[in-house]
Amino acid sequence: MSDSLGSNLKLLCSHYRSIAEVCRKLAINRAQFNRYLAGQSRPTAHNLKRICDFFGVEAFELAMPSEQFARLIGARSGDAPSHGASDPLLELFAPLRRQASPMDRYCGYYFEYSNCMSVPGHVLLSLVHLREERGNYLFERQERQERQEQTRGGSEDWVRCRYLGTALFLQDRLFLVDYESLTGNEMSQTILIPSFKSRIIRLNGIKTGVSSGDRRTPACTRVVWQYLGHEINRVNAYRQLMLYAPDDPRIDDDVRQRLSGAQLRDGLFEME
């Protein structure tokens, strides 16, 4: 583990209300965790795995130089350097941000069910965290798929993707645009139909993107977001992220029916 461990952990913790909250969720002694942050001590293999599972990162990523790690996970907007000139991309989206409605009631954690674009015929379960930050709504989506081919030499058995994006609530639709932050070679867009019930349970929508195969085929799939709450056990949730067969008993009939409920009408892929 490199000397960047402390600063990288501080960056991860900055997305939470306090260090105490992180320690409480990790069940790690605050004094011990402070030594990690100060670079005075390094986690045991057991604690390192707990930390990585909680934040959704890998041990080798925590060892990266601080600047590289910040680019990897997406630094907070206020940490970005100012170059004294306006950003054309921010200017382009400024009217939409002014037009958008608040979406605080949708903030929290979700399981996202989708038909997998890379492995057709399977259901991909992802973890989404939607949050408000400085007046903007940002989200992170974690995916984890088991490798299709066997690897040697102790290589990881899982392929992981982390998508970072922004969300806007425009005229009764939730629009989400993100990019794959580990490779920087992919974007996707999701449109969700909001819930008008007092309690959010599941949201229906459509997602477009590309498969991760060699052909990078553009594809579109229905998605179902299942609300988990504002606070969850991230470790337990992360362990459930994988590909499922469509008849797997862990995929309930309601989700299965929603994922298969789209239709082609006049050349358009629609959902109701």
C-alpha positions in Angstrom: 0.0 0.0 0.0 1.4 3.4 -1.0 1.8 6.6 1.0 -1.3 7.9 -0.8 -3.6 5.7 1.3 -4.4 8.5 3.7 -5.2 11.2 1.2 -7.2 8.7 -0.9 -9.2 7.6 2.1 -9.9 11.3 3.0 -11.2 11.9 -0.5 -13.6 8.9 -0.2 -14.7 10.1 3.2 -15.5 13.6 1.9 -18.6 12.2 0.3 -20.0 11.4 3.7 -21.1 13.7 6.5 -18.3 12.9 8.8 -15.4 10.6 9.6 -17.4 9.3 12.5 -20.2 8.2 10.2 -17.8 6.3 8.1 -16.2 4.6 11.1 -19.6 3.7 12.5 -20.7 2.1 9.2 -17.4 0.3 8.9 -17.4 -0.8 12.5 -13.7 0.3 12.7 -12.3 2.1 15.8 -12.1 5.9 15.1 -8.6 6.2 16.6 -7.4 3.4 14.4 -9.0 4.8 11.3 -7.4 8.2 12.1 -4.0 6.5 11.9 -4.9 5.3 8.5 -5.9 8.8 7.4 -2.6 10.2 8.8 -0.5 7.6 7.2 0.7 6.3 10.6 -0.7 2.8 10.1 -1.9 0.6 7.4 -5.0 -1.6 7.5 -4.8 -5.3 8.0 -5.8 -7.4 5.0 -9.2 -8.0 6.7 -9.8 -4.3 7.4 -8.6 -3.3 3.9 -11.2 -5.6 2.3 -13.9 -4.1 4.5 -12.9 -0.6 3.5 -12.7 -1.5 -0.2 -16.1 -3.3 -0.1 -17.7 -0.3 1.7 -16.4 2.3 -0.8 -16.7 0.1 -3.9 -13.0 0.4 -4.8 -10.1 -2.1 -5.2 -7.0 -2.3 -3.0 -4.7 -1.4 -6.0 -6.8 1.7 -6.6 -6.3 2.9 -3.1 -2.5 2.7 -3.7 -2.7 5.0 -6.7 -1.1 8.5 -6.6 -3.6 10.9 -5.2 -4.2 12.9 -8.4 -4.8 9.8 -10.4 -7.1 8.4 -7.8 -9.1 11.6 -7.7 -9.6 11.4 -11.5 -10.6 7.8 -11.2 -13.5 8.2 -8.8 -14.4 11.8 -9.8 -13.3 14.6 -7.6 -16.0 16.7 -6.0 -17.0 19.7 -8.1 -15.6 22.3 -5.7 -12.2 20.7 -5.9 -11.8 21.2 -9.6 -9.2 23.9 -10.5 -10.4 27.1 -12.0 -8.7 28.2 -15.2 -10.3 31.7 -15.3 -12.6 30.8 -18.3 -16.1 29.5 -18.4 -16.7 25.9 -19.3 -18.7 25.5 -22.6 -20.2 22.3 -21.4 -21.5 23.9 -18.2 -22.9 26.8 -20.1 -24.7 24.4 -22.4 -26.5 22.7 -19.6 -27.2 25.9 -17.5 -30.7 26.4 -19.0 -31.7 22.8 -18.1 -30.4 23.2 -14.6 -32.6 26.3 -14.1 -35.6 24.6 -15.6 -35.2 21.3 -13.6 -37.4 20.5 -10.6 -36.0 19.4 -7.2 -35.6 15.7 -6.8 -34.6 15.3 -3.2 -37.3 12.7 -2.6 -35.5 10.4 -5.1 -32.1 10.6 -3.4 -30.8 7.4 -1.9 -29.7 4.0 -2.9 -31.3 1.7 -5.5 -30.8 -1.7 -7.1 -30.9 -1.3 -10.8 -32.2 -4.3 -12.8 -31.5 -4.4 -16.5 -31.2 -6.8 -19.4 -27.4 -7.1 -19.8 -26.1 -5.6 -23.0 -22.8 -7.5 -22.9 -24.3 -10.9 -22.0 -27.7 -11.1 -23.7 -30.3 -13.2 -22.0 -29.1 -12.4 -18.5 -30.2 -9.8 -15.9 -27.6 -7.4 -14.6 -28.0 -6.1 -11.0 -26.2 -2.8 -10.3 -26.1 -0.5 -7.3 -27.0 3.2 -7.7 -26.4 6.0 -5.3 -28.3 9.3 -6.1 -27.4 12.3 -4.0 -27.7 16.1 -3.8 -24.4 18.0 -3.7 -24.2 21.8 -3.8 -27.5 22.2 -5.6 -26.8 19.5 -8.2 -28.0 15.9 -8.3 -25.2 13.4 -8.9 -25.2 9.6 -9.0 -22.8 6.7 -9.0 -23.6 3.3 -10.5 -21.6 0.2 -9.6 -21.6 -2.9 -11.8 -19.8 -6.2 -11.2 -19.7 -9.1 -13.7 -18.0 -12.4 -13.4 -15.4 -13.0 -16.0 -16.5 -15.1 -18.9 -13.1 -16.7 -19.4 -11.0 -18.2 -16.7 -7.9 -16.3 -15.6 -4.6 -17.5 -14.2 -2.0 -16.2 -11.8 -4.5 -15.0 -9.2 -6.2 -12.5 -11.4 -9.5 -11.0 -10.3 -12.6 -13.1 -11.1 -14.8 -10.1 -11.5 -14.9 -7.2 -14.0 -16.1 -4.0 -12.3 -17.5 -0.8 -13.8 -18.1 2.5 -12.1 -20.4 5.1 -13.8 -20.5 8.7 -12.6 -23.2 11.0 -13.8 -25.7 13.8 -13.2 -29.5 13.7 -13.0 -32.2 16.3 -14.0 -35.9 16.2 -13.3 -37.6 17.8 -16.4 -41.4 17.8 -16.9 -42.3 14.6 -15.2 -39.3 12.6 -16.3 -36.0 11.8 -14.7 -33.0 12.1 -17.1 -29.7 10.6 -16.1 -26.4 10.8 -18.1 -23.2 9.1 -17.0 -19.8 7.9 -18.1 -17.7 4.9 -17.2 -15.0 6.4 -15.0 -12.5 3.5 -14.9 -11.9 3.4 -18.7 -13.5 6.7 -19.9 -14.6 5.0 -23.1 -18.4 4.8 -22.6 -21.5 6.9 -21.9 -25.1 5.9 -21.2 -28.4 7.7 -20.7 -31.3 6.6 -18.6 -34.9 8.0 -18.6 -37.1 7.1 -15.6 -40.8 7.6 -15.0 -41.2 9.2 -11.6 -43.4 7.8 -8.8 -46.4 9.8 -7.7 -47.0 7.6 -4.7 -46.1 8.8 -1.2 -43.5 6.0 -0.9 -41.0 5.2 -3.6 -40.7 1.5 -4.2 -39.8 0.9 -7.9 -39.2 3.1 -10.9 -39.5 2.0 -14.5 -37.3 3.3 -17.4 -35.2 2.8 -20.4 -31.4 2.9 -20.7 -29.3 3.2 -23.8 -25.6 2.4 -24.1 -23.1 0.0 -25.7 -22.1 -3.5 -25.0 -18.6 -4.0 -23.5 -17.8 -6.6 -26.2 -15.4 -6.1 -29.0 -18.2 -4.9 -31.3 -19.4 -2.3 -28.8 -23.0 -2.7 -30.2 -25.4 0.2 -29.3 -28.3 -1.2 -27.4 -31.4 -0.2 -25.4 -33.0 -2.0 -22.5 -35.7 -1.5 -19.9 -34.5 -0.9 -16.4 -36.1 -1.2 -13.0 -34.9 0.8 -10.0 -35.7 -0.7 -6.6 -35.4 1.8 -3.8 -33.3 0.6 -0.9 -33.2 3.7 1.4 -31.0 6.6 2.4 -28.7 4.4 4.5 -27.8 0.8 3.6 -25.3 -1.9 4.3 -23.1 -1.2 1.3 -21.0 -4.4 1.8 -24.1 -6.7 1.7 -25.5 -4.8 -1.3 -22.2 -4.9 -3.2 -22.0 -8.7 -2.8 -25.3 -9.1 -4.6 -24.1 -7.3 -7.8 -23.7 -9.8 -10.6 -25.4 -11.4 -13.6 -28.5 -13.5 -13.0 -30.2 -15.9 -15.2 -33.7 -14.6 -16.0 -35.3 -17.6 -14.2 -33.2 -17.1 -11.1 -35.5 -17.2 -8.0 -33.7 -14.1 -6.7 -35.3 -12.1 -9.5 -39.0 -11.7 -8.6 -41.8 -12.0 -11.1 -42.6 -8.3 -10.9 -39.1 -7.3 -12.0 -39.0 -10.0 -14.6 -42.3 -8.8 -16.1 -41.2 -5.1 -16.1 -38.0 -5.9 -17.9 -39.8 -7.8 -20.7 -42.7 -5.3 -21.1 -41.3 -3.0 -23.9 -42.7 -3.0 -27.4 -41.7 -1.9 -30.9 -44.2 0.5 -32.4 -43.7 2.3 -35.7 -40.0 1.6 -35.5 -39.8 3.1 -31.9 -38.8 1.1 -28.8 -41.5 2.3 -26.3 -42.6 1.7 -22.8 -45.7 2.7 -20.9 
